[in-house]
Amino acid sequence: MPRVSDEHLAARRQQILDAAQRCFRRNGFHATSMQDVINEAGLSVGAVYRYFGSKHELVTSIAESVLDDADEIFVALTEAAPPLPLIEALDRALRFIEAQTGPEGIFRFAIQVWAESLRDPALAEFAARLYGRVRSRFVALARRAQQAGELSADADPEAVGAVLFGLMPAFALQRVLTGGPDPKTYLDGVTALLASQGVRQ
């Protein structure tokens, strides 16, 4: 019997994940069954369960993929050479988020992950680990800003990074629920707050 190539396995797995995302976006987690995903993917029951044993496995796989994509962007911001001014790094992060808050964007899925994690301890632990990793990127941004003299020497990069990270889902949530504000308006508000705390513009 011929061996199935790694490329074929990866493509089939992605086919199932894409089908699951469409179902979750259309109907939400709770209203989506594994059979819905199987039908959407156009595959047999055995083919789907070969890759994913439960809806939970689908959710965590999608969430990890989504956050990995976002994390790549934030890593690039923290590793830019020369270092980006803090405000410019935030502007780029907000524009990435803006592009991901439309009907096909990752943040509509992320909101469902947040809600589901309130009732699923395993997913909550998973989300905490992944979001903690993303938050660490903003801590790194704060440290670089401090080294560049943008933040005072006595500022706590962990605390500043946590606040900067918190600004991102807050922006995304407003975009999804209300359609605004736009990145410039939001950044103007962030700039005013940072300036009041000693960040030089």
C-alpha positions as CSV (number, residue, x, y, z in Angstrom):
1,M,0.0,0.0,0.0
2,P,1.5,3.4,-1.0
3,R,2.6,5.7,1.8
4,V,0.6,8.8,2.1
5,S,2.9,11.9,1.8
6,D,3.4,14.4,4.6
7,E,2.1,17.1,2.2
8,H,-1.1,15.2,1.7
9,L,-1.6,14.6,5.5
10,A,-1.0,18.3,6.2
11,A,-3.4,19.4,3.4
12,R,-6.1,17.1,4.7
13,R,-5.6,18.3,8.3
14,Q,-5.8,21.9,7.1
15,Q,-9.0,21.1,5.1
16,I,-10.6,19.9,8.3
17,L,-9.5,22.9,10.3
18,D,-10.8,25.3,7.6
19,A,-14.1,23.5,7.6
20,A,-14.3,23.8,11.4
21,Q,-13.5,27.5,11.3
22,R,-16.3,28.1,8.8
23,C,-18.7,26.2,11.1
24,F,-17.6,28.0,14.2
25,R,-17.9,31.4,12.6
26,R,-21.3,30.5,11.2
27,N,-22.9,28.8,14.2
28,G,-20.6,29.2,17.2
29,F,-18.9,26.5,19.2
30,H,-21.8,25.1,21.1
31,A,-24.1,24.9,18.1
32,T,-21.5,23.1,16.0
33,S,-21.1,19.4,16.2
34,M,-18.4,17.1,14.9
35,Q,-20.9,15.9,12.3
36,D,-21.3,19.5,11.1
37,V,-17.5,19.7,10.6
38,I,-17.5,16.3,8.8
39,N,-20.2,17.5,6.5
40,E,-18.6,20.8,5.9
41,A,-15.2,19.2,5.1
42,G,-16.8,16.7,2.7
43,L,-14.9,13.8,4.3
44,S,-15.8,10.5,5.9
45,V,-16.2,10.2,9.7
46,G,-13.1,8.1,9.9
47,A,-11.0,10.6,7.9
48,V,-11.9,13.4,10.3
49,Y,-11.4,11.4,13.5
50,R,-8.0,10.3,12.2
51,Y,-6.8,13.8,12.8
52,F,-9.0,15.1,15.5
53,G,-10.7,13.1,18.2
54,S,-13.0,15.8,19.5
55,K,-14.3,19.2,19.0
56,H,-12.0,20.4,21.8
57,E,-9.0,19.2,19.8
58,L,-10.3,21.2,16.8
59,V,-10.8,24.3,18.9
60,T,-7.3,24.2,20.4
61,S,-5.6,23.5,17.1
62,I,-7.3,26.4,15.5
63,A,-6.6,28.7,18.4
64,E,-2.9,27.7,18.4
65,S,-2.7,28.4,14.7
66,V,-4.4,31.8,15.0
67,L,-2.2,32.9,17.9
68,D,0.9,31.7,16.2
69,D,0.1,33.9,13.2
70,A,-0.4,36.9,15.5
71,D,2.7,36.1,17.5
72,E,4.9,36.2,14.4
73,I,3.8,39.8,13.9
74,F,4.5,40.8,17.4
75,V,7.9,39.0,17.4
76,A,8.9,41.0,14.3
77,L,8.0,44.2,16.1
78,T,10.2,43.3,19.1
79,E,13.1,42.2,16.9
80,A,13.1,45.1,14.4
81,A,16.5,46.6,13.8
82,P,16.9,49.4,14.6
83,P,14.3,49.2,17.4
84,L,11.0,50.8,16.6
85,P,9.8,53.7,18.7
86,L,7.1,52.3,21.0
87,I,4.3,54.3,19.4
88,E,5.3,53.1,15.9
89,A,5.3,49.5,17.1
90,L,1.9,49.9,18.7
91,D,0.6,51.5,15.4
92,R,1.7,48.5,13.4
93,A,0.2,46.1,16.0
94,L,-3.2,48.0,15.8
95,R,-3.2,47.9,12.0
96,F,-2.6,44.2,12.0
97,I,-5.5,43.8,14.5
98,E,-7.8,46.0,12.5
99,A,-7.2,43.8,9.4
100,Q,-8.2,40.8,11.5
101,T,-11.5,42.1,13.0
102,G,-13.7,41.7,9.8
103,P,-16.0,38.8,9.1
104,E,-13.1,36.4,8.2
105,G,-10.7,37.8,10.7
106,I,-9.1,35.8,13.5
107,F,-10.5,38.0,16.4
108,R,-14.1,36.9,15.8
109,F,-12.8,33.4,16.5
110,A,-10.7,34.6,19.4
111,I,-13.8,36.0,21.1
112,Q,-15.3,32.5,21.0
113,V,-12.2,31.0,22.5
114,W,-12.3,33.5,25.3
115,A,-15.9,32.6,26.1
116,E,-15.4,28.9,25.8
117,S,-12.4,29.0,28.1
118,L,-14.7,30.2,30.9
119,R,-16.3,26.8,31.0
120,D,-13.5,24.5,29.8
121,P,-10.6,24.3,32.3
122,A,-8.3,22.6,29.7
123,L,-9.0,25.3,27.1
124,A,-8.5,28.0,29.8
125,E,-5.1,26.6,30.7
126,F,-4.2,26.4,27.0
127,A,-5.4,30.0,26.3
128,A,-3.5,31.3,29.3
129,R,-0.3,29.8,28.1
130,L,-0.6,31.1,24.5
131,Y,-1.8,34.6,25.5
132,G,1.0,34.7,28.1
133,R,3.5,34.1,25.3
134,V,2.0,37.0,23.3
135,R,2.0,39.2,26.3
136,S,5.7,38.6,26.7
137,R,6.3,40.2,23.4
138,F,4.8,43.5,24.7
139,V,7.0,43.2,27.8
140,A,10.0,42.9,25.4
141,L,8.7,46.1,23.6
142,A,8.6,47.9,26.9
143,R,12.1,46.8,27.8
144,R,13.4,48.0,24.5
145,A,11.6,51.3,24.9
146,Q,13.2,51.7,28.4
147,Q,16.6,51.0,27.0
148,A,16.0,53.6,24.3
149,G,15.0,56.1,26.9
150,E,11.3,56.2,25.9
151,L,10.3,54.9,29.4
152,S,11.7,56.1,32.7
153,A,14.4,54.0,34.2
154,D,12.2,53.1,37.2
155,A,9.3,51.9,35.1
156,D,8.5,48.2,35.4
157,P,8.6,46.6,31.9
158,E,6.4,43.7,33.1
159,A,3.7,46.1,34.2
160,V,4.0,48.3,31.2
161,G,4.0,45.3,28.9
162,A,0.9,43.8,30.5
163,V,-1.0,47.1,30.0
164,L,0.2,47.4,26.4
165,F,-0.9,43.8,25.7
166,G,-4.3,44.6,27.3
167,L,-4.8,47.4,24.8
168,M,-4.8,45.0,21.9
169,P,-7.8,42.8,22.7
170,A,-9.6,45.9,24.0
171,F,-9.2,47.5,20.5
172,A,-10.2,44.2,18.8
173,L,-13.3,43.8,20.9
174,Q,-14.5,47.3,20.1
175,R,-13.9,46.8,16.4
176,V,-15.8,43.6,16.3
177,L,-18.7,44.8,18.4
178,T,-19.1,48.4,17.3
179,G,-17.0,48.8,14.1
180,G,-14.7,51.3,15.7
181,P,-12.6,53.2,16.6
182,D,-10.1,53.3,13.8
183,P,-6.4,52.7,14.7
184,K,-5.5,56.4,14.5
185,T,-8.2,57.4,17.0
186,Y,-7.3,54.6,19.3
187,L,-3.6,55.3,19.1
188,D,-4.2,59.0,19.7
189,G,-5.8,58.0,23.0
190,V,-3.0,55.6,23.8
191,T,-0.4,58.3,23.0
192,A,-2.1,60.7,25.4
193,L,-2.1,58.2,28.2
194,L,1.5,57.2,27.6
195,A,2.6,60.8,27.5
196,S,0.9,61.4,30.8
197,Q,3.0,58.6,32.3
198,G,6.3,59.9,31.0
199,V,6.7,58.3,27.6
200,R,8.5,60.8,25.3
201,Q,6.9,61.2,21.9
